[in-house]
Amino acid sequence: MFSIEVTNLKKNYGNLKAVDDISFKVKQGEVFGLLGPNGAGKTTTIEIMEGLRERDSGDIKILGLDPWKDGYEVHKKIGVIPQEFTFFEKTTPKEAIKYYASLFNVKVDADTILKEVLLDEKENHVFENLSGGQKQKTGLALSLVNSPEVLFLDEPTTGLDPNARRAIWEVIRRLKAKGKTIILTTHYLDEAQQLSDRVAIMDHGHIVAMGTTEEIIEQNGSGERLEIHGEKQLADYIQTNTELQVTYNETKGIITIPLKKKIDMLAALAAAEQSEMKWGEIQTHQDSLEDVFIKLVNEPLDEQKEEQQIEQKKNKKGRQ
């Protein structure tokens, strides 16, 4: 069963194609990472999914509902935590939950929600005195007030220290274990790799790769390779005396050999030893999601410039 279905989604601002014919589905209970550089179209896609922005064309269903036409019903079933979440400074997390509950006209157990996001020990501390991670947990707590089936987490750990980030990771894992469907946008590739069941990488309005991180790395990475610190003469010797593909980085002084078979490493090291030349550190390396991400995306747009372009297109359209 799919909680989210996006088909041929498009959104333009004049000649700027913010989202250019993308399609994907998100399963119920899945953590789906939406990745991309600034200007890739992530924010526009998320806002359309949340019912905050109208699409130009395509079809989109959130829990079987159209987020623009059925916005009121959709908003009762989703939870949202925006980037750099903030709240009334003199309000405690417990008070904030009760306030949100009154807005949704629902009854909630604030203590239960605070325990769910690992914030129960700070329930009576005012917001301005909370740490960055605790403020983000407050945002997560508020996103759960209406018992949502789908959560949109937009850069939930930006600016947090490593310990605070991992605390948020634990909360997200707990929410997934309860069957919540989570859309996660993040600039931390290790975060996406740790938390996401699948990811989609966007660039200039297009999805350029989608699948599990392992699938994306396998399909777009360079595979496992052996790296030997040595001189070019050693690289030439290994190339001549084996059937291996050998490249040499003169700047770093590193010989790189793709390992297509396990025996390739033995052949390379045997040749290096037979050469009687000096060689140093050796290591094997395999592309991470970050390595593949850098290969796949084009030069990112400057974020401020993109925002200015979009605003200019809106204003121009409004004057017509």
CORFENGI-V330821 format. One line per field, one symbol per residue. ss: DSSP state (@ for helix, = for strand, . for the rest). A space follows every 50 residues. Layout:
BEGIN
ss=???
END
This chain:
BEGIN
ss=.============..============...======.....@@@@@@@@. ......======..=.....@@@@@..====..........=@@@@@@@@ @@@@.....@@@@@@@...@@@...=@@@..@@@@@@@@@@@@......= ====.......@@@@@@@@@@@@@@@@...=====...@@@@@@@..=== ===..======.@@@@@@@@....======.@@@@@@@@@@....====. ...=====....@@@@@@@@@@@@@...=======...@@@@@@@@.... ..@@@@@@@@@@@@@@@@@.
END
